[in-house]
């Protein structure tokens, strides 16, 4: 790799880098003004660092690619290893990181453009990053018993809040199912501007419809339940058998976790793809917004309700209920909207509590004269 120089926009700062950003384009490096500015500012703090992208995460560290053919095992910074360190502030697959001169230690993260995350399973709030710096999220579901519009609505809520574009991919379109009937059930999502493609994941020609999302400098992540066809689609897009695939159960079309960890893979088209294990639980972080998440039809009808605080139950003048009675809105779609709204409210409350607890812990760790209260807890 040869050296290159970068200018920090808005200042006279210039740093001589010991790496070539052109070699990182095949790993999804955007190389626009924003990316160059973020990199130059980071190099002010670590002028001798090199740039790489996290392609895999392990308990003991990270695999970081510094070009198409070079991977290094890098250790996490010490603060990341502490139990109370916020998980969303650690590197995730897809993150751009700066490495020390030996490429053995991660020094820090570059600002993210997007972060797909969910809340980890369990009673206590904890964010679980899935993939960072992706442009498109391919939400994969099979047109068999795996097909579930309600689950797709949950995925869209996660994706719309990540900063990435959602695309729904319906696999197993070659199995004799009624594709148009399935698409009709996703009408609300389509009206919200979410592209929907039905295809045979094993057919390279059929997957060409995804080419606009797979070009050089672009990054996509595949999400969906086990057995949806993510690994099959990954192999087809790669043009080789890279990911293990398995059969699904006949009674419910569910499969085993053939993908066991997240991994970033360069594509022949020039872009990058992140495959993920199947998700059995889609739990919200509290930062999602239900607006622009496939419920535009309900929200449009709600704007015509007589009362602004209408909850679409038995209130007089409810335009949403009127639309359901008229057959222009699906009652299951509304039930999902109300259920998800309630879940989001609960998740947001948990997040606010967690943030308050963190702020309180930081305050308790400060000397008394810097806390803004006296030793008895009274405001100064």
N, C-alpha and C positions, 0 to 999 in steps of 0.2 A: 504494500500500500504506500502511495506517495503522499507527501504532505500537501495540505491545502490551507488557504487562509480564509477567514470569515470576518465580516465586519458586523459590529453591533449597531443596528439601526438606531438612529437618534443620538449617537455619540461618536467619538473618535476612536473608541476602543477597537483594536484589531488583535486577534490571537492567531498564532501559527499552530495549526492542529497537526498531530502526528497520525492522522487517518484521513481517508478519502470518503466524503459523504456520497459520492457517486456509487461506490461499492455497496452502500446501504440502501440504495433505491429498490433493489430487488427484495429487500426485507421490509419494504413498506415505508421507507423514509420519505416524507412528503416534499422536502426540499423547497418549501415556499418561504415567503418573507417571515411568517409567524414562526416556522420551525427554525429558521436561521437565527432569528432574534432570541428565541428561547435557548438555543444552544450557545450563542455567544454570551448571554448573561450567565449561564451556568459555568462557562469556561473562565469567567472572571474569578470565580471562587476556586475552581480546580483547573488551572491553566495547562497542566501536563496530562490531563485525562484523555481517554479515548472513549468513543461512543459505541454502544452496542444495543441490541434488542433482546429482551428476555424471551426465550423460546420454550422454556420448560422450568417448572418450579419443583424443588425437592425440599425435604425437611432440613437438609444440611446446607442448602444453598440454591443457586440458580444456574441454569445453562443459558449463556448469553452468546448470541451470534454477533460477530464483528464484521463478517462479510458472508457471502453465500456458502463458502467452503470452510469457514473457521468458527468453531464453537469453543468456549472456555467455560470451566466451572468456577463461578465466582461466589464469594462469601457475602452474606448480608452485613450491612453496617450494624454495629453493636446495639443501637437503640431498637432496631427492628426485632431483635431476638428476645426482648423483654415481653413478659406475658401481657402487660397492660397496654402495650403499644397498639394504637388503632390499626386493625388489619388493612383498612382501605388506604393507609399511608405507606404500607409496604409495597414492594414491586409485585406486579401480577404479570402473567403471560401477555405479551404485547407491549409492555412498558419499554420506553427508551431510557437507558441508564448510562451513567458515566463510570468508567473503570479506572483504577489506578494504573501506574506505569507498567506493572506486571500483569495487568488484566486478571488479577486474582481477587480483587476486592471491589464491591460496588461502593461508590462514593455518594451517589445521590440520584434522584429521579428528575427527568425533564417534565415540565408541565404536561398533563394529559389533555387530549382532545375529547376523549370519551372514556367512560368506565361503565361496563356492564357488571352489575352486582346484584346480589340478593341477600336477604337476611339468612343467617345460618339457622339450621334446625335447633329447636330447644326453646325454653321459656325466656331466656335472657337475650336481649338484643345484641347482635354481633354481625357486623357487615362481612359478607364473603365475596370478595372480588372474583369475577369470572374471566374477564378479558379487558385489556386496556387498549386505547388508541385504535379502535376498529371503526371503519367507515360504515359497514353494513352488517346487520345481524340476520342470518338466514335461519328463520324459525321453521324447523323441519318436522313434519308430521305425516304419518302414513295414511293412505286412503283405505284403511282396513278398520279394525276395531280401535286402532290408536286415534282415529279422527275424533276430535273433541273441540268444538268451537269455544266452549267455556274455558278450556285450558289455554287455547290460543289467545283469548282475551287477557288472561293473566300474563302470558309472555309479552304481549304488546305493551302492557303497563310497565314492565321492567325495561323493555327496549326503548320506549319513547322517552324515558327519563335518563337514558344513558348518554345521549348525545349522538347516537348512531341511528342509521336508517333501518327500519324493519322491513324484511321481505319474507313472505310466507311461501314455503316450498312444500307442495303436496306430492309425496312420493307414492310409488306403487300404482301409478295411473294406468299401468298396463295389465291390471288384474281384473278388468271387466267391471269396475265400479262405475257408477254414474257420476262422472267428474263435474258436470254442470250443476247437478243437484247439490253436490258438496260445496261448490263455489257460491251457490245461491245462499247457503247458510252463513257465508262470510260477507254478505252484502254490506253490512254496516262497516266492516273493516275496509272493504274496497272503496266505499264512499269516503272514507277518511284518508284516502290516498296511499294505502298500503298495497304494494304490488303482490299479486298472488299468481304462482306458477304451478301447474300440475305436470308431472313428468315421470318418466321411468329413470330412476337414479342409476341404473346400470348402463344406460344408453348414452354414449358420449355426444351423439347428435342432439338428443333431447335436452341435454344440459347446456347447450349453447345459448339458451335464453338467459342464462346467468352471466354471460360474458361481460356485460356492462359493469358488473360489480367486481370483476376479478382482474382488472388491468394493472399495469405497472404502477407502483406507489399506492395501491389500494389494499386494505386489509378487511377480511370478513371473518366472522365467527359463526360456527354452526351450533345451534342449541335445539333441544327437543328431548323427548322421552326415549328410553332404551327401546330399541327395535324399530325406531322411526325411519331408519335408513341413513343416518348421518355418516357412518363409516363407509357405507357403500357409495354414497355421493362423494365423499372425500377421495376414495380410490379412483373414481371415474374422473374427477377433476384433476387429480394428479397424473392420471394416465398410467397408473401402476398399482399393484396391490401393496399399499403401504400400511393400511389399518386392517386389523382383524375384523371379520364380520361373522355373524352367527344367526341361527334360525330364531324365529319368534314362536311363542306358545300359541297353539291353535285356539285356545279358549278365550284369550283376551288380546292377542297380537302383541304381547309384551316380550321384550328380549332381555338378554343378560347384558351387563356392562362390558361390551367388547372394547370400548375406549375407557381406560382406567385413569387417565390423567390428561390435563390440557397440554396441547403441544402446538406450536406455530410451525407451519410447513410452507415453504416457497412453492408457488404454482408455476406451471409452464407458461401461463398467460402473462407472468410478470408480477402478479399480486401475491398476497400471503393469505393463508387460511389457518384458522385455529379451530381444531376439533375439540369437543368437550364431552365428558361423560354424561349419560342421560340423567335428567333431573327428575327425581321422584317427588320433590316438594318445591313449589314456587312461592317463596315467602318474601313479603315486601320489606324494604328497608325503612320506609317512612318518608322517603324523599320523592316518591313517585307522585305524579299528578294524573288524575283521571281524564283531564281534558286532552283532546287529540289522541285518544287511545282506543279508537274503534267504537266509541259511543257517541259519535257526532249526531247520529239520527235521534237518539234519546235527548241529547242536550238541545237540539234544534226544536224538538217538540216541547221540551220543558220551558223554553223561552216564551211559549204561548200560554202557559198555565196562568190561571187567574191570580194566584198568590205566589209571590216571589219565593217564599219558604216552603212551597209545596213539596211533600215527600212522596207524592205519586201513590198515595194509598186510596182513601175514600174521600179526599177533599173535593168540594164542588169546583167545577171548572178546570179539572186536571186534563190538560191537553195530551199528556202521555197516556193516561188510561183510555182517553177517547181514541187515540191512534191504535191502541191494542184492540179495542172493541171493533174498530173499523178494519182490522187486519193489516194495517200498514206498519205496525211494529210487532215484534215477537215478544211474547210474555217471558220466555226464558232469557232473552237478551236483557230485558228490564230487571229480572230477578238477579242476574249476574251483576248488572250495574249497581244495584243496591247493596248486594253482598260485598262486592269489591270496594265500594265507597266506605262501608263500615270497617272493613279490614284496613284500608288505608288510614282511616281516622285513628284506629288503635295503634297502628305501626308508627304514625307520626307522633302520637303521644309518648310512646316508648322511646322514640328517638330523642324527643325533647328532654325527657327525663334523663336519658343517658348523657346527653350533652351538658345538662345542668350538673350532673354528678361529676363529670370530668372537670368542669369549670370550678366546682367546689373543691375538688381534690387539688387542683393547681393552686387555688387560693390558700388552702391549708398548708401547702408546702412552702409558702412564702413567709419571710420574717413578719412579725406582728405589725411593725411600723409601715409595711407595704400592703397590708390587706385592706386598708380603708376602714377598719374598725379598731376599737381599743381592745384590751385584753379580756374585757367582759363581753365582747361580741356586739357592743353598741357602735352605731355609726359615729365616726369622728366629726 
